[in-house]
């Protein structure tokens, strides 16, 4: 990969959320050795330069930040979470969960389009945006919510 933004602990996640300003913060939660994570990491790597004016991308190992893994309900990996100026950005993918993108992006253009929509929406003060990704390119998962 051409970028080396790795988060190795809880305080690193906090610092990234607090310090990335006027750009979309992309946090990919997963494991480096997972094959689907490798697919998304390739897309993130190939797009990081083109998106450098709009986004900062970090890879987060779910085993090193269990507090955030639970907080964001990371049940499937990879899962990608977005922030803008410290604010959690939500995206309507046509699924019940607007808090994260689960799985890998089919194409690098899908990821680039999503970042642009999040960035433009955030610049207009929106906290939730509509996904520009073709619904056929969004992985479908049965999300199970564990109630008390």
Order of alpha helices (4+ residues) and beta strands (2+ residues): beta-alpha-beta-alpha-beta-alpha-beta-beta-beta-alpha-beta
